[in-house]
Amino acid sequence: MGLAVQYGSAFAIFVAVDLVWLGLVAKSFYHRELSALIADKFNLWAAAAFYLLYPVGIVGFAVVPALAAGSALYAVGVGAALGFFAYATYDLTNLATLRNWPLKLTIVDMLWGTVLTALASGAAFYAGRMAT
């Protein structure tokens, strides 16, 4: 039950907040920066795979160890690091390999991944603590 609560809360927070960010807050920014690269048709299975898998990493790397240590700060800190390195892998690889990949987008997206993953990790920590 504990892992299910942790995963469910990490998933719900991560997806909900990311959809607000991508769909409302930063939609025009991403569209402007990536207009030449945006696919004509949205690849739902790839997005679903990411949103289903990434919270597993949040729980495994940040939440479970933080609960064992009894530290929300651990969850948020490791979550921030996980988000930074995961988003850096994507963004810096694109910057290195794709023509016209914007540096500004790289910086914004890495910051976003850091903040979002820290938030989801902290929320899942508290949900997990309440469930035990």
N, CA, C and O atoms as CSV, one atom per row, in Angstrom:
chain,resi,resn,atom,element,x,y,z
A,1,MET,N,N,0.826,-1.206,0.000
A,1,MET,CA,C,0.000,0.000,0.000
A,1,MET,C,C,0.861,1.256,0.000
A,1,MET,O,O,0.548,2.217,-0.702
A,2,GLY,N,N,1.948,1.261,0.783
A,2,GLY,CA,C,2.793,2.447,0.885
A,2,GLY,C,C,3.390,2.866,-0.444
A,2,GLY,O,O,3.348,4.043,-0.802
A,3,LEU,N,N,3.954,1.901,-1.189
A,3,LEU,CA,C,4.541,2.232,-2.488
A,3,LEU,C,C,3.486,2.716,-3.471
A,3,LEU,O,O,3.748,3.607,-4.279
A,4,ALA,N,N,2.299,2.136,-3.406
A,4,ALA,CA,C,1.224,2.568,-4.303
A,4,ALA,C,C,0.832,4.014,-4.021
A,4,ALA,O,O,0.594,4.788,-4.949
A,5,VAL,N,N,0.765,4.373,-2.761
A,5,VAL,CA,C,0.441,5.756,-2.383
A,5,VAL,C,C,1.550,6.696,-2.834
A,5,VAL,O,O,1.284,7.769,-3.376
A,6,GLN,N,N,2.785,6.290,-2.608
A,6,GLN,CA,C,3.915,7.129,-3.017
A,6,GLN,C,C,3.923,7.320,-4.534
A,6,GLN,O,O,4.067,8.440,-5.024
A,7,TYR,N,N,3.769,6.219,-5.271
A,7,TYR,CA,C,3.756,6.308,-6.728
A,7,TYR,C,C,2.563,7.134,-7.204
A,7,TYR,O,O,2.714,8.018,-8.048
A,8,GLY,N,N,1.388,6.849,-6.668
A,8,GLY,CA,C,0.183,7.564,-7.093
A,8,GLY,C,C,0.279,9.055,-6.862
A,8,GLY,O,O,-0.141,9.846,-7.707
A,9,SER,N,N,0.826,9.444,-5.731
A,9,SER,CA,C,0.946,10.877,-5.456
A,9,SER,C,C,2.032,11.512,-6.318
A,9,SER,O,O,1.843,12.620,-6.820
A,10,ALA,N,N,3.160,10.837,-6.498
A,10,ALA,CA,C,4.214,11.371,-7.376
A,10,ALA,C,C,3.681,11.518,-8.795
A,10,ALA,O,O,3.904,12.539,-9.446
A,11,PHE,N,N,2.979,10.501,-9.269
A,11,PHE,CA,C,2.397,10.532,-10.612
A,11,PHE,C,C,1.400,11.678,-10.746
A,11,PHE,O,O,1.483,12.470,-11.685
A,12,ALA,N,N,0.461,11.768,-9.812
A,12,ALA,CA,C,-0.602,12.776,-9.901
A,12,ALA,C,C,-0.041,14.195,-9.871
A,12,ALA,O,O,-0.419,15.028,-10.695
A,13,ILE,N,N,0.846,14.471,-8.941
A,13,ILE,CA,C,1.425,15.816,-8.838
A,13,ILE,C,C,2.266,16.126,-10.065
A,13,ILE,O,O,2.136,17.198,-10.654
A,14,PHE,N,N,3.129,15.191,-10.453
A,14,PHE,CA,C,4.014,15.431,-11.593
A,14,PHE,C,C,3.206,15.708,-12.856
A,14,PHE,O,O,3.456,16.692,-13.551
A,15,VAL,N,N,2.246,14.850,-13.152
A,15,VAL,CA,C,1.464,15.004,-14.384
A,15,VAL,C,C,0.611,16.264,-14.335
A,15,VAL,O,O,0.602,17.036,-15.293
A,16,ALA,N,N,-0.100,16.485,-13.248
A,16,ALA,CA,C,-0.990,17.649,-13.162
A,16,ALA,C,C,-0.220,18.960,-13.303
A,16,ALA,O,O,-0.614,19.837,-14.071
A,17,VAL,N,N,0.868,19.088,-12.566
A,17,VAL,CA,C,1.631,20.340,-12.605
A,17,VAL,C,C,2.323,20.504,-13.956
A,17,VAL,O,O,2.383,21.613,-14.487
A,18,ASP,N,N,2.845,19.417,-14.516
A,18,ASP,CA,C,3.505,19.508,-15.822
A,18,ASP,C,C,2.506,19.868,-16.919
A,18,ASP,O,O,2.833,20.634,-17.825
A,19,LEU,N,N,1.310,19.330,-16.847
A,19,LEU,CA,C,0.299,19.665,-17.855
A,19,LEU,C,C,-0.120,21.127,-17.761
A,19,LEU,O,O,-0.359,21.765,-18.787
A,20,VAL,N,N,-0.212,21.663,-16.560
A,20,VAL,CA,C,-0.501,23.099,-16.408
A,20,VAL,C,C,0.645,23.912,-17.002
A,20,VAL,O,O,0.414,24.880,-17.727
A,21,TRP,N,N,1.872,23.521,-16.696
A,21,TRP,CA,C,3.047,24.223,-17.223
A,21,TRP,C,C,3.075,24.168,-18.754
A,21,TRP,O,O,3.177,25.199,-19.420
A,22,LEU,N,N,2.983,22.956,-19.300
A,22,LEU,CA,C,3.103,22.794,-20.751
A,22,LEU,C,C,1.873,23.277,-21.508
A,22,LEU,O,O,1.983,23.765,-22.633
A,23,GLY,N,N,0.700,23.142,-20.893
A,23,GLY,CA,C,-0.532,23.486,-21.589
A,23,GLY,C,C,-0.989,24.915,-21.419
A,23,GLY,O,O,-1.735,25.428,-22.253
A,24,LEU,N,N,-0.555,25.574,-20.349
A,24,LEU,CA,C,-1.025,26.938,-20.084
A,24,LEU,C,C,0.118,27.928,-19.886
A,24,LEU,O,O,0.250,28.891,-20.642
A,25,VAL,N,N,0.929,27.694,-18.885
A,25,VAL,CA,C,1.933,28.675,-18.466
A,25,VAL,C,C,2.993,28.901,-19.542
A,25,VAL,O,O,3.245,30.041,-19.932
A,26,ALA,N,N,3.606,27.841,-20.017
A,26,ALA,CA,C,4.748,27.981,-20.929
A,26,ALA,C,C,4.457,27.490,-22.340
A,26,ALA,O,O,5.381,27.307,-23.133
A,27,LYS,N,N,3.210,27.278,-22.659
A,27,LYS,CA,C,2.847,26.731,-23.970
A,27,LYS,C,C,3.409,27.573,-25.110
A,27,LYS,O,O,4.030,27.033,-26.025
A,28,SER,N,N,3.201,28.875,-25.070
A,28,SER,CA,C,3.668,29.725,-26.170
A,28,SER,C,C,5.197,29.745,-26.239
A,28,SER,O,O,5.766,29.813,-27.328
A,29,PHE,N,N,5.862,29.688,-25.085
A,29,PHE,CA,C,7.325,29.654,-25.063
A,29,PHE,C,C,7.848,28.410,-25.775
A,29,PHE,O,O,8.703,28.508,-26.655
A,30,TYR,N,N,7.335,27.238,-25.393
A,30,TYR,CA,C,7.798,26.000,-26.017
A,30,TYR,C,C,7.457,25.981,-27.504
A,30,TYR,O,O,8.267,25.548,-28.323
A,31,HIS,N,N,6.273,26.445,-27.850
A,31,HIS,CA,C,5.880,26.454,-29.261
A,31,HIS,C,C,6.789,27.381,-30.060
A,31,HIS,O,O,7.231,27.032,-31.154
A,32,ARG,N,N,7.063,28.547,-29.519
A,32,ARG,CA,C,7.933,29.511,-30.209
A,32,ARG,C,C,9.344,28.941,-30.366
A,32,ARG,O,O,9.939,29.039,-31.440
A,33,GLU,N,N,9.872,28.354,-29.310
A,33,GLU,CA,C,11.246,27.851,-29.342
A,33,GLU,C,C,11.400,26.582,-30.187
A,33,GLU,O,O,12.469,26.334,-30.745
A,34,LEU,N,N,10.341,25.785,-30.279
A,34,LEU,CA,C,10.429,24.492,-30.958
A,34,LEU,C,C,9.554,24.384,-32.195
A,34,LEU,O,O,9.345,23.279,-32.696
A,35,SER,N,N,9.042,25.486,-32.697
A,35,SER,CA,C,8.053,25.428,-33.778
A,35,SER,C,C,8.517,24.593,-34.968
A,35,SER,O,O,7.710,23.891,-35.577
A,36,ALA,N,N,9.786,24.655,-35.304
A,36,ALA,CA,C,10.282,23.890,-36.451
A,36,ALA,C,C,10.416,22.400,-36.141
A,36,ALA,O,O,10.533,21.588,-37.059
A,37,LEU,N,N,10.400,22.038,-34.871
A,37,LEU,CA,C,10.624,20.645,-34.482
A,37,LEU,C,C,9.368,19.924,-34.005
A,37,LEU,O,O,9.379,18.701,-33.868
A,38,ILE,N,N,8.296,20.651,-33.754
A,38,ILE,CA,C,7.085,20.038,-33.198
A,38,ILE,C,C,6.432,19.123,-34.230
A,38,ILE,O,O,6.225,19.509,-35.380
A,39,ALA,N,N,6.114,17.913,-33.801
A,39,ALA,CA,C,5.481,16.935,-34.687
A,39,ALA,C,C,4.060,17.365,-35.032
A,39,ALA,O,O,3.384,18.022,-34.241
A,40,ASP,N,N,3.628,16.985,-36.213
A,40,ASP,CA,C,2.258,17.285,-36.627
A,40,ASP,C,C,1.249,16.505,-35.791
A,40,ASP,O,O,0.161,16.998,-35.493
A,41,LYS,N,N,1.620,15.283,-35.418
A,41,LYS,CA,C,0.725,14.430,-34.640
A,41,LYS,C,C,1.396,14.084,-33.308
A,41,LYS,O,O,2.542,13.637,-33.280
A,42,PHE,N,N,0.673,14.293,-32.214
A,42,PHE,CA,C,1.157,14.005,-30.864
A,42,PHE,C,C,1.323,12.501,-30.692
A,42,PHE,O,O,0.432,11.735,-31.058
A,43,ASN,N,N,2.452,12.070,-30.140
A,43,ASN,CA,C,2.741,10.661,-29.917
A,43,ASN,C,C,2.314,10.292,-28.494
A,43,ASN,O,O,3.100,10.395,-27.552
A,44,LEU,N,N,1.077,9.868,-28.355
A,44,LEU,CA,C,0.488,9.609,-27.043
A,44,LEU,C,C,1.208,8.499,-26.286
A,44,LEU,O,O,1.434,8.626,-25.082
A,45,TRP,N,N,1.573,7.416,-26.966
A,45,TRP,CA,C,2.197,6.299,-26.244
A,45,TRP,C,C,3.542,6.696,-25.653
A,45,TRP,O,O,3.885,6.253,-24.557
A,46,ALA,N,N,4.311,7.524,-26.358
A,46,ALA,CA,C,5.611,7.958,-25.833
A,46,ALA,C,C,5.424,8.854,-24.609
A,46,ALA,O,O,6.141,8.716,-23.618
A,47,ALA,N,N,4.466,9.766,-24.680
A,47,ALA,CA,C,4.181,10.637,-23.532
A,47,ALA,C,C,3.681,9.809,-22.350
A,47,ALA,O,O,4.099,10.027,-21.213
A,48,ALA,N,N,2.790,8.865,-22.621
A,48,ALA,CA,C,2.265,8.010,-21.550
A,48,ALA,C,C,3.384,7.189,-20.910
A,48,ALA,O,O,3.422,7.035,-19.690
A,49,ALA,N,N,4.288,6.667,-21.728
A,49,ALA,CA,C,5.406,5.882,-21.189
A,49,ALA,C,C,6.264,6.738,-20.260
A,49,ALA,O,O,6.647,6.288,-19.180
A,50,PHE,N,N,6.566,7.968,-20.674
A,50,PHE,CA,C,7.361,8.853,-19.819
A,50,PHE,C,C,6.632,9.133,-18.513
A,50,PHE,O,O,7.213,8.990,-17.437
A,51,TYR,N,N,5.356,9.533,-18.598
A,51,TYR,CA,C,4.617,9.908,-17.391
A,51,TYR,C,C,4.373,8.720,-16.463
A,51,TYR,O,O,4.226,8.907,-15.255
A,52,LEU,N,N,4.326,7.517,-16.998
A,52,LEU,CA,C,4.175,6.338,-16.144
A,52,LEU,C,C,5.503,5.896,-15.526
A,52,LEU,O,O,5.531,5.426,-14.389
A,53,LEU,N,N,6.594,6.043,-16.264
A,53,LEU,CA,C,7.896,5.569,-15.787
A,53,LEU,C,C,8.623,6.548,-14.875
A,53,LEU,O,O,9.237,6.129,-13.893
A,54,TYR,N,N,8.568,7.820,-15.173
A,54,TYR,CA,C,9.359,8.792,-14.418
A,54,TYR,C,C,9.024,8.795,-12.923
A,54,TYR,O,O,9.944,8.878,-12.108
A,55,PRO,N,N,7.751,8.709,-12.528
A,55,PRO,CA,C,7.453,8.645,-11.087
A,55,PRO,C,C,8.037,7.410,-10.387
A,55,PRO,O,O,8.253,7.437,-9.175
A,56,VAL,N,N,8.292,6.345,-11.125
A,56,VAL,CA,C,8.974,5.187,-10.531
A,56,VAL,C,C,10.365,5.611,-10.070
A,56,VAL,O,O,10.805,5.234,-8.984
A,57,GLY,N,N,11.052,6.390,-10.890
A,57,GLY,CA,C,12.360,6.917,-10.509
A,57,GLY,C,C,12.280,7.859,-9.329
A,57,GLY,O,O,13.132,7.823,-8.441
A,58,ILE,N,N,11.266,8.699,-9.313
A,58,ILE,CA,C,11.069,9.627,-8.190
A,58,ILE,C,C,10.921,8.853,-6.887
A,58,ILE,O,O,11.569,9.165,-5.887
A,59,VAL,N,N,10.064,7.845,-6.910
A,59,VAL,CA,C,9.823,7.056,-5.698
A,59,VAL,C,C,11.073,6.271,-5.305
A,59,VAL,O,O,11.473,6.277,-4.141
A,60,GLY,N,N,11.683,5.600,-6.274
A,60,GLY,CA,C,12.828,4.748,-5.965
A,60,GLY,C,C,14.070,5.498,-5.515
A,60,GLY,O,O,14.762,5.069,-4.592
A,61,PHE,N,N,14.352,6.616,-6.166
A,61,PHE,CA,C,15.587,7.339,-5.866
A,61,PHE,C,C,15.430,8.401,-4.780
A,61,PHE,O,O,16.384,8.683,-4.055
A,62,ALA,N,N,14.253,8.988,-4.657
A,62,ALA,CA,C,14.086,10.097,-3.713
A,62,ALA,C,C,13.174,9.761,-2.536
A,62,ALA,O,O,13.540,10.003,-1.386
A,63,VAL,N,N,12.007,9.214,-2.803
A,63,VAL,CA,C,10.987,9.087,-1.759
A,63,VAL,C,C,11.288,7.953,-0.782
A,63,VAL,O,O,11.287,8.169,0.429
A,64,VAL,N,N,11.540,6.764,-1.286
A,64,VAL,CA,C,11.787,5.622,-0.392
A,64,VAL,C,C,12.988,5.881,0.522
A,64,VAL,O,O,12.878,5.668,1.729
A,65,PRO,N,N,14.132,6.332,-0.010
A,65,PRO,CA,C,15.251,6.629,0.896
A,65,PRO,C,C,14.946,7.768,1.872
A,65,PRO,O,O,15.405,7.748,3.014
A,66,ALA,N,N,14.181,8.750,1.427
A,66,ALA,CA,C,13.831,9.868,2.314
A,66,ALA,C,C,12.927,9.408,3.446
A,66,ALA,O,O,13.078,9.853,4.583
A,67,LEU,N,N,11.991,8.521,3.144
A,67,LEU,CA,C,11.128,7.983,4.196
A,67,LEU,C,C,11.949,7.165,5.189
A,67,LEU,O,O,11.712,7.228,6.396
A,68,ALA,N,N,12.908,6.402,4.684
A,68,ALA,CA,C,13.771,5.622,5.576
A,68,ALA,C,C,14.600,6.540,6.477
A,68,ALA,O,O,14.868,6.214,7.633
A,69,ALA,N,N,15.000,7.690,5.934
A,69,ALA,CA,C,15.784,8.660,6.710
A,69,ALA,C,C,14.902,9.587,7.530
A,69,ALA,O,O,15.389,10.305,8.402
A,70,GLY,N,N,13.589,9.571,7.247
A,70,GLY,CA,C,12.667,10.454,7.952
A,70,GLY,C,C,12.859,11.922,7.619
A,70,GLY,O,O,12.669,12.787,8.474
A,71,SER,N,N,13.240,12.208,6.371
A,71,SER,CA,C,13.592,13.579,6.012
A,71,SER,C,C,12.917,14.044,4.724
A,71,SER,O,O,13.206,13.544,3.637
A,72,ALA,N,N,12.016,15.008,4.869
A,72,ALA,CA,C,11.394,15.618,3.693
A,72,ALA,C,C,12.430,16.373,2.875
A,72,ALA,O,O,12.369,16.387,1.645
A,73,LEU,N,N,13.375,16.995,3.553
A,73,LEU,CA,C,14.430,17.731,2.858
A,73,LEU,C,C,15.250,16.802,1.966
A,73,LEU,O,O,15.676,17.193,0.879
A,74,TYR,N,N,15.465,15.586,2.422
A,74,TYR,CA,C,16.159,14.588,1.606
A,74,TYR,C,C,15.353,14.309,0.341
A,74,TYR,O,O,15.911,14.275,-0.756
A,75,ALA,N,N,14.055,14.112,0.485
A,75,ALA,CA,C,13.203,13.840,-0.677
A,75,ALA,C,C,13.263,14.981,-1.678
A,75,ALA,O,O,13.429,14.756,-2.877
A,76,VAL,N,N,13.129,16.195,-1.190
A,76,VAL,CA,C,13.135,17.362,-2.076
A,76,VAL,C,C,14.512,17.549,-2.711
A,76,VAL,O,O,14.610,17.835,-3.904
A,77,GLY,N,N,15.565,17.391,-1.928
A,77,GLY,CA,C,16.920,17.573,-2.448
A,77,GLY,C,C,17.303,16.541,-3.491
A,77,GLY,O,O,17.825,16.883,-4.552
A,78,VAL,N,N,17.044,15.280,-3.189
A,78,VAL,CA,C,17.356,14.227,-4.154
A,78,VAL,C,C,16.419,14.330,-5.357
A,78,VAL,O,O,16.832,14.082,-6.490
A,79,GLY,N,N,15.162,14.695,-5.114
A,79,GLY,CA,C,14.242,14.911,-6.227
A,79,GLY,C,C,14.725,16.016,-7.149
A,79,GLY,O,O,14.666,15.881,-8.371
A,80,ALA,N,N,15.201,17.106,-6.570
A,80,ALA,CA,C,15.737,18.206,-7.378
A,80,ALA,C,C,16.934,17.733,-8.197
A,80,ALA,O,O,17.042,18.046,-9.383
A,81,ALA,N,N,17.828,16.984,-7.567
A,81,ALA,CA,C,18.999,16.472,-8.288
A,81,ALA,C,C,18.581,15.522,-9.406
A,81,ALA,O,O,19.106,15.595,-10.518
A,82,LEU,N,N,17.638,14.632,-9.110
A,82,LEU,CA,C,17.140,13.711,-10.131
A,82,LEU,C,C,16.551,14.482,-11.303
A,82,LEU,O,O,16.855,14.190,-12.460
A,83,GLY,N,N,15.712,15.464,-11.006
A,83,GLY,CA,C,15.110,16.261,-12.068
A,83,GLY,C,C,16.142,17.003,-12.887
A,83,GLY,O,O,16.060,17.050,-14.115
A,84,PHE,N,N,17.123,17.588,-12.197
A,84,PHE,CA,C,18.176,18.311,-12.906
A,84,PHE,C,C,18.916,17.383,-13.861
A,84,PHE,O,O,19.072,17.704,-15.039
A,85,PHE,N,N,19.372,16.242,-13.367
A,85,PHE,CA,C,20.175,15.353,-14.205
A,85,PHE,C,C,19.351,14.676,-15.299
A,85,PHE,O,O,19.849,14.477,-16.407
A,86,ALA,N,N,18.107,14.323,-15.008
A,86,ALA,CA,C,17.264,13.716,-16.040
A,86,ALA,C,C,16.971,14.708,-17.160
A,86,ALA,O,O,17.105,14.378,-18.338
A,87,TYR,N,N,16.573,15.915,-16.793
A,87,TYR,CA,C,16.265,16.921,-17.805
A,87,TYR,C,C,17.535,17.411,-18.499
A,87,TYR,O,O,17.498,17.746,-19.683
A,88,ALA,N,N,18.655,17.457,-17.780
A,88,ALA,CA,C,19.931,17.836,-18.404
A,88,ALA,C,C,20.330,16.808,-19.456
A,88,ALA,O,O,20.838,17.168,-20.518
A,89,THR,N,N,20.103,15.540,-19.165
A,89,THR,CA,C,20.426,14.497,-20.133
A,89,THR,C,C,19.678,14.738,-21.436
A,89,THR,O,O,20.269,14.697,-22.516
A,90,TYR,N,N,18.397,14.986,-21.334
A,90,TYR,CA,C,17.567,15.234,-22.518
A,90,TYR,C,C,17.974,16.528,-23.218
A,90,TYR,O,O,18.270,16.528,-24.413
A,91,ASP,N,N,17.986,17.616,-22.474
A,91,ASP,CA,C,18.195,18.933,-23.075
A,91,ASP,C,C,19.609,19.124,-23.609
A,91,ASP,O,O,19.785,19.661,-24.703
A,92,LEU,N,N,20.606,18.698,-22.868
A,92,LEU,CA,C,21.981,18.885,-23.331
A,92,LEU,C,C,22.323,17.954,-24.488
A,92,LEU,O,O,23.111,18.316,-25.362
A,93,THR,N,N,21.738,16.757,-24.501
A,93,THR,CA,C,21.914,15.878,-25.660
A,93,THR,C,C,21.300,16.517,-26.897
A,93,THR,O,O,21.897,16.500,-27.973
A,94,ASN,N,N,20.105,17.080,-26.742
A,94,ASN,CA,C,19.477,17.766,-27.874
A,94,ASN,C,C,20.296,18.968,-28.320
A,94,ASN,O,O,20.458,19.202,-29.517
A,95,LEU,N,N,20.808,19.724,-27.369
A,95,LEU,CA,C,21.634,20.886,-27.701
A,95,LEU,C,C,22.892,20.455,-28.459
A,95,LEU,O,O,23.353,21.158,-29.358
A,96,ALA,N,N,23.437,19.306,-28.092
A,96,ALA,CA,C,24.658,18.818,-28.732
A,96,ALA,C,C,24.416,18.202,-30.103
A,96,ALA,O,O,25.305,18.216,-30.954
A,97,THR,N,N,23.219,17.660,-30.326
A,97,THR,CA,C,23.011,16.848,-31.533
A,97,THR,C,C,21.993,17.385,-32.527
A,97,THR,O,O,22.011,16.992,-33.693
A,98,LEU,N,N,21.110,18.270,-32.095
A,98,LEU,CA,C,20.057,18.753,-32.995
A,98,LEU,C,C,20.367,20.156,-33.493
A,98,LEU,O,O,20.767,21.034,-32.730
A,99,ARG,N,N,20.176,20.339,-34.766
A,99,ARG,CA,C,20.379,21.652,-35.359
A,99,ARG,C,C,19.330,22.619,-34.815
A,99,ARG,O,O,18.140,22.309,-34.789
A,100,ASN,N,N,19.784,23.785,-34.386
A,100,ASN,CA,C,18.911,24.873,-33.920
A,100,ASN,C,C,18.166,24.581,-32.618
A,100,ASN,O,O,17.140,25.206,-32.346
A,101,TRP,N,N,18.658,23.652,-31.817
A,101,TRP,CA,C,18.038,23.445,-30.499
A,101,TRP,C,C,18.385,24.666,-29.642
A,101,TRP,O,O,19.564,24.983,-29.486
A,102,PRO,N,N,17.389,25.357,-29.086
A,102,PRO,CA,C,17.653,26.629,-28.396
A,102,PRO,C,C,18.293,26.470,-27.012
A,102,PRO,O,O,17.845,25.665,-26.195
A,103,LEU,N,N,19.339,27.247,-26.771
A,103,LEU,CA,C,19.988,27.271,-25.463
A,103,LEU,C,C,19.018,27.767,-24.389
A,103,LEU,O,O,19.000,27.243,-23.275
A,104,LYS,N,N,18.217,28.772,-24.725
A,104,LYS,CA,C,17.256,29.307,-23.753
A,104,LYS,C,C,16.282,28.216,-23.306
A,104,LYS,O,O,15.965,28.113,-22.121
A,105,LEU,N,N,15.817,27.417,-24.235
A,105,LEU,CA,C,14.913,26.317,-23.899
A,105,LEU,C,C,15.626,25.300,-23.013
A,105,LEU,O,O,15.035,24.785,-22.063
A,106,THR,N,N,16.864,25.011,-23.310
A,106,THR,CA,C,17.647,24.072,-22.508
A,106,THR,C,C,17.686,24.520,-21.051
A,106,THR,O,O,17.446,23.723,-20.143
A,107,ILE,N,N,17.986,25.783,-20.834
A,107,ILE,CA,C,18.093,26.315,-19.471
A,107,ILE,C,C,16.743,26.290,-18.761
A,107,ILE,O,O,16.645,25.824,-17.625
A,108,VAL,N,N,15.707,26.789,-19.425
A,108,VAL,CA,C,14.368,26.823,-18.821
A,108,VAL,C,C,13.881,25.416,-18.505
A,108,VAL,O,O,13.347,25.175,-17.422
A,109,ASP,N,N,14.058,24.490,-19.432
A,109,ASP,CA,C,13.553,23.136,-19.243
A,109,ASP,C,C,14.305,22.408,-18.129
A,109,ASP,O,O,13.701,21.653,-17.367
A,110,MET,N,N,15.608,22.625,-18.029
A,110,MET,CA,C,16.366,22.006,-16.941
A,110,MET,C,C,15.933,22.558,-15.586
A,110,MET,O,O,15.812,21.809,-14.616
A,111,LEU,N,N,15.702,23.853,-15.521
A,111,LEU,CA,C,15.193,24.444,-14.272
A,111,LEU,C,C,13.816,23.883,-13.941
A,111,LEU,O,O,13.531,23.557,-12.789
A,112,TRP,N,N,12.966,23.774,-14.959
A,112,TRP,CA,C,11.624,23.236,-14.748
A,112,TRP,C,C,11.684,21.793,-14.244
A,112,TRP,O,O,10.991,21.448,-13.287
A,113,GLY,N,N,12.489,20.962,-14.863
A,113,GLY,CA,C,12.617,19.576,-14.421
A,113,GLY,C,C,13.101,19.469,-12.988
A,113,GLY,O,O,12.667,18.590,-12.243
A,114,THR,N,N,13.999,20.363,-12.602
A,114,THR,CA,C,14.515,20.388,-11.234
A,114,THR,C,C,13.405,20.717,-10.245
A,114,THR,O,O,13.221,20.018,-9.249
A,115,VAL,N,N,12.671,21.782,-10.528
A,115,VAL,CA,C,11.597,22.233,-9.630
A,115,VAL,C,C,10.457,21.225,-9.586
A,115,VAL,O,O,9.974,20.880,-8.508
A,116,LEU,N,N,10.029,20.758,-10.737
A,116,LEU,CA,C,8.892,19.838,-10.802
A,116,LEU,C,C,9.192,18.522,-10.090
A,116,LEU,O,O,8.354,18.013,-9.346
A,117,THR,N,N,10.364,17.978,-10.311
A,117,THR,CA,C,10.704,16.706,-9.672
A,117,THR,C,C,10.868,16.876,-8.166
A,117,THR,O,O,10.490,15.991,-7.399
A,118,ALA,N,N,11.425,18.000,-7.736
A,118,ALA,CA,C,11.524,18.279,-6.297
A,118,ALA,C,C,10.132,18.367,-5.676
A,118,ALA,O,O,9.894,17.815,-4.601
A,119,LEU,N,N,9.219,19.055,-6.344
A,119,LEU,CA,C,7.843,19.195,-5.854
A,119,LEU,C,C,7.151,17.840,-5.754
A,119,LEU,O,O,6.548,17.524,-4.729
A,120,ALA,N,N,7.236,17.043,-6.807
A,120,ALA,CA,C,6.594,15.727,-6.801
A,120,ALA,C,C,7.217,14.820,-5.743
A,120,ALA,O,O,6.515,14.030,-5.113
A,121,SER,N,N,8.517,14.929,-5.548
A,121,SER,CA,C,9.195,14.117,-4.528
A,121,SER,C,C,8.741,14.494,-3.126
A,121,SER,O,O,8.474,13.623,-2.298
A,122,GLY,N,N,8.654,15.780,-2.863
A,122,GLY,CA,C,8.187,16.237,-1.554
A,122,GLY,C,C,6.754,15.825,-1.284
A,122,GLY,O,O,6.427,15.379,-0.184
A,123,ALA,N,N,5.897,15.973,-2.285
A,123,ALA,CA,C,4.491,15.582,-2.124
A,123,ALA,C,C,4.365,14.084,-1.882
A,123,ALA,O,O,3.596,13.655,-1.023
A,124,ALA,N,N,5.117,13.289,-2.635
A,124,ALA,CA,C,5.057,11.836,-2.462
A,124,ALA,C,C,5.626,11.420,-1.106
A,124,ALA,O,O,5.154,10.454,-0.507
A,125,PHE,N,N,6.629,12.137,-0.623
A,125,PHE,CA,C,7.165,11.863,0.713
A,125,PHE,C,C,6.070,12.038,1.760
A,125,PHE,O,O,5.855,11.153,2.589
A,126,TYR,N,N,5.378,13.172,1.726
A,126,TYR,CA,C,4.339,13.428,2.730
A,126,TYR,C,C,3.171,12.461,2.590
A,126,TYR,O,O,2.615,12.012,3.593
A,127,ALA,N,N,2.794,12.136,1.356
A,127,ALA,CA,C,1.723,11.154,1.160
A,127,ALA,C,C,2.147,9.793,1.696
A,127,ALA,O,O,1.362,9.101,2.344
A,128,GLY,N,N,3.384,9.415,1.425
A,128,GLY,CA,C,3.892,8.138,1.921
A,128,GLY,C,C,3.974,8.095,3.433
A,128,GLY,O,O,3.673,7.073,4.049
A,129,ARG,N,N,4.379,9.194,4.025
A,129,ARG,CA,C,4.460,9.248,5.492
A,129,ARG,C,C,3.071,9.154,6.114
A,129,ARG,O,O,2.895,8.499,7.141
A,130,MET,N,N,2.093,9.798,5.504
A,130,MET,CA,C,0.721,9.739,6.036
A,130,MET,C,C,0.122,8.347,5.869
A,130,MET,O,O,-0.741,7.947,6.650
A,131,ALA,N,N,0.569,7.609,4.862
A,131,ALA,CA,C,0.012,6.281,4.587
A,131,ALA,C,C,0.580,5.207,5.508
A,131,ALA,O,O,0.037,4.104,5.579
A,132,THR,N,N,1.658,5.514,6.208
A,132,THR,CA,C,2.264,4.478,7.064
A,132,THR,C,C,1.896,4.678,8.517
A,132,THR,O,O,2.317,3.901,9.374
